[in-house]
Amino acid sequence: MTDPARLERHLRQILPAAGLELTRLPGIPAIRLLLLNHDYPQGELSAEEIRRVMDNPLYWVFCWASGKVLADFLLAEPGWVRAKRVLDFGCGSGVVAIAAALAGAAEVIACDIDPLAREATRVNAALNDVELTLVADYDMVQGPIDLIIVADVLYDRNNFPWLQRFVDRAEQVLIADSRVKHFDHPPYRQIARHHSSTLPDLDESPEFRDVRIYLAG
């Protein structure tokens, strides 16, 4: 059972002035997400708000540029996921997992350690009339995985060891990233490059709007 109002209440416990609004993704009209209201105040957060955000990162209230690009990529080329068992690592808002389901995946497992991200993914999946399997722990996923899809997780170099773990687990891995400018991690190779922006718009620098997709396998 999904409850968008409950999700919004959780958000307001962290940022009292924030809200969620239904957003249809520009260029991807097939997907709608509940995201942070676009007119949320852009001023500095108070010390207490910063503390709460640090304790409860709100990655799920945005559709990050790399996630948007990878979702669009899968919808435009559904052969990557059609009839496959797919795992979305660090699902956030669920945008890439939802795109994989819409593109015809046999099963999509959406994995995120953040319980609010999993709840947001559950709510957004219901909004888009798709079914996802939600998990908190990557290591608890049983059985073969055909494809792992990943967007916006390489912002922290501590996450780089996952690159090998993905290759060890799945036949193919697709990673979308705008943060690493000199990506040299064989067997990954760049297969696409697109310009995009995060929603709501964070007015990020142009370098973070330059999204590249890498494939292993």
C-alpha positions as CSV (number, residue, x, y, z in Angstrom):
1,M,0.0,0.0,0.0
2,T,1.4,3.4,-0.9
3,D,0.7,6.7,0.8
4,P,2.0,9.9,-0.8
5,A,0.7,12.0,2.1
6,R,2.8,9.9,4.6
7,L,5.9,10.4,2.4
8,E,5.3,14.1,2.4
9,R,5.0,14.1,6.2
10,H,8.3,12.4,6.5
11,L,9.8,15.1,4.2
12,R,8.4,17.9,6.3
13,Q,9.9,16.4,9.4
14,I,13.3,17.1,7.8
15,L,12.4,20.3,5.9
16,P,9.2,21.9,7.3
17,A,8.8,24.3,4.3
18,A,9.1,21.6,1.7
19,G,6.4,19.7,-0.2
20,L,6.1,17.1,-2.9
21,E,4.5,17.8,-6.3
22,L,3.6,15.6,-9.2
23,T,6.1,16.2,-11.9
24,R,6.0,14.9,-15.5
25,L,9.6,14.5,-16.7
26,P,10.5,16.9,-19.6
27,G,11.2,14.7,-22.6
28,I,10.0,11.6,-20.9
29,P,6.2,12.1,-20.6
30,A,5.7,8.4,-19.9
31,I,7.0,8.9,-16.3
32,R,5.6,11.0,-13.5
33,L,7.3,11.4,-10.1
34,L,6.6,13.0,-6.8
35,L,9.5,15.4,-6.4
36,L,10.5,18.4,-4.2
37,N,8.3,21.4,-5.1
38,H,10.0,23.4,-7.7
39,D,9.5,26.7,-5.8
40,Y,11.1,25.5,-2.6
41,P,13.1,28.4,-1.1
42,Q,16.6,28.5,-2.5
43,G,18.1,30.3,0.5
44,E,20.5,28.9,3.0
45,L,19.3,26.2,5.3
46,S,19.3,26.7,9.0
47,A,21.9,24.8,11.1
48,E,19.1,22.6,12.4
49,E,17.8,21.9,8.8
50,I,21.4,21.1,7.7
51,R,21.7,18.6,10.6
52,R,18.5,16.9,9.7
53,V,19.4,16.7,6.0
54,M,22.8,15.2,6.9
55,D,21.1,12.6,9.0
56,N,18.5,12.0,6.3
57,P,19.9,12.6,2.8
58,L,17.0,13.6,0.5
59,Y,18.4,12.1,-2.8
60,W,14.9,10.8,-3.5
61,V,13.2,14.2,-3.8
62,F,15.1,14.9,-7.0
63,C,15.3,13.3,-10.4
64,W,19.0,13.6,-10.9
65,A,20.4,14.4,-14.4
66,S,22.1,11.0,-14.7
67,G,18.9,9.1,-13.6
68,K,16.9,11.0,-16.1
69,V,19.3,10.3,-18.9
70,L,19.5,6.6,-18.1
71,A,15.7,6.3,-17.9
72,D,15.3,8.0,-21.3
73,F,18.0,5.7,-22.7
74,L,16.2,2.5,-21.6
75,L,12.8,3.7,-22.9
76,A,14.4,4.6,-26.2
77,E,16.2,1.3,-26.5
78,P,14.1,-1.3,-24.6
79,G,16.2,-4.2,-25.8
80,W,18.6,-3.5,-22.9
81,V,16.0,-4.7,-20.4
82,R,13.2,-6.5,-22.3
83,A,12.4,-9.9,-20.6
84,K,15.4,-9.5,-18.3
85,R,15.9,-9.6,-14.5
86,V,17.2,-6.1,-13.7
87,L,18.6,-4.6,-10.5
88,D,18.6,-0.8,-10.0
89,F,21.3,0.0,-7.4
90,G,20.7,3.1,-5.4
91,C,17.3,3.6,-6.8
92,G,16.5,7.0,-5.2
93,S,13.2,8.3,-6.6
94,G,12.9,5.1,-8.6
95,V,13.0,6.8,-12.0
96,V,15.4,4.3,-13.7
97,A,13.7,1.2,-12.2
98,I,10.3,2.5,-13.4
99,A,11.7,3.1,-16.9
100,A,13.1,-0.4,-16.9
101,A,9.7,-1.8,-16.0
102,L,7.9,0.3,-18.6
103,A,10.5,-0.9,-21.2
104,G,9.5,-4.6,-20.6
105,A,11.8,-6.0,-18.0
106,A,10.6,-9.4,-16.6
107,E,11.5,-8.2,-13.0
108,V,13.0,-5.0,-11.7
109,I,14.6,-5.1,-8.2
110,A,15.0,-1.5,-6.8
111,C,17.7,-1.4,-4.1
112,D,18.4,1.4,-1.7
113,I,19.6,1.5,1.9
114,D,17.5,4.6,2.6
115,P,14.0,3.6,3.8
116,L,12.5,6.9,2.5
117,A,14.0,6.3,-0.9
118,R,12.4,2.9,-1.0
119,E,9.1,4.4,0.1
120,A,9.4,7.1,-2.6
121,T,10.1,4.4,-5.2
122,R,7.1,2.4,-4.1
123,V,4.9,5.5,-4.4
124,N,6.3,6.5,-7.8
125,A,6.0,3.0,-9.1
126,A,2.3,3.0,-8.2
127,L,1.9,6.4,-9.9
128,N,3.3,4.8,-13.1
129,D,1.3,1.5,-12.8
130,V,4.4,-0.7,-12.6
131,E,5.5,-3.3,-10.1
132,L,8.9,-3.3,-8.6
133,T,10.6,-5.6,-6.0
134,L,12.1,-3.3,-3.3
135,V,15.1,-4.4,-1.2
136,A,17.3,-2.6,1.3
137,D,20.4,-4.9,1.0
138,Y,22.2,-5.7,-2.3
139,D,23.6,-8.8,-0.8
140,M,20.2,-10.2,0.1
141,V,19.2,-10.4,-3.6
142,Q,19.1,-14.1,-4.6
143,G,19.4,-15.6,-8.0
144,P,20.9,-14.5,-11.3
145,I,20.8,-10.9,-12.4
146,D,20.9,-10.1,-16.2
147,L,21.5,-6.4,-15.9
148,I,22.5,-3.9,-13.2
149,I,21.6,-0.3,-13.8
150,V,23.2,2.5,-11.8
151,A,22.8,6.2,-11.8
152,D,24.5,8.9,-9.7
153,V,26.4,6.8,-7.2
154,L,30.0,7.7,-8.1
155,Y,29.9,11.1,-6.4
156,D,31.8,9.4,-3.5
157,R,35.0,7.6,-4.4
158,N,34.3,5.2,-1.6
159,N,31.6,3.8,-3.9
160,F,34.2,2.9,-6.6
161,P,34.7,-0.7,-5.3
162,W,31.1,-1.4,-6.3
163,L,32.2,-1.2,-10.0
164,Q,33.9,-4.6,-9.7
165,R,31.1,-6.0,-7.5
166,F,28.6,-5.2,-10.2
167,V,30.7,-6.9,-12.9
168,D,31.1,-10.0,-10.7
169,R,27.4,-10.3,-10.2
170,A,25.7,-9.5,-13.5
171,E,26.2,-10.3,-17.2
172,Q,25.9,-6.6,-18.1
173,V,26.1,-3.3,-16.1
174,L,25.0,0.2,-17.3
175,I,26.2,3.2,-15.3
176,A,25.2,6.8,-15.9
177,D,27.3,9.5,-14.3
178,S,28.1,13.2,-14.6
179,R,30.6,13.5,-11.7
180,V,33.7,11.5,-12.8
181,K,35.3,13.3,-15.7
182,H,38.2,10.8,-16.3
183,F,36.5,7.5,-16.0
184,D,39.0,4.7,-16.6
185,H,37.7,1.5,-15.2
186,P,37.9,-1.5,-17.6
187,P,35.9,-3.3,-18.6
188,Y,33.5,-0.3,-18.6
189,R,33.4,1.7,-21.8
190,Q,31.5,4.8,-22.7
191,I,28.6,4.1,-25.1
192,A,26.5,7.4,-24.9
193,R,26.7,11.0,-23.8
194,H,23.8,13.4,-23.2
195,H,23.1,16.8,-21.7
196,S,20.5,17.0,-19.0
197,S,19.6,18.7,-15.7
198,T,18.3,17.6,-12.4
199,L,14.6,18.2,-11.5
200,P,13.8,20.4,-9.7
201,D,16.6,22.4,-11.3
202,L,19.5,22.9,-8.8
203,D,21.3,25.3,-11.2
204,E,24.2,23.0,-11.3
205,S,27.4,23.9,-13.2
206,P,27.5,22.8,-16.9
207,E,29.9,20.0,-16.0
208,F,27.3,18.2,-13.9
209,R,24.8,18.4,-16.8
210,D,27.2,16.3,-19.0
211,V,26.0,12.8,-18.5
212,R,27.9,9.7,-19.8
213,I,26.7,6.2,-20.0
214,Y,29.1,3.3,-19.5
215,L,28.7,-0.4,-20.3
216,A,30.4,-3.4,-18.9
217,G,29.6,-6.8,-20.5
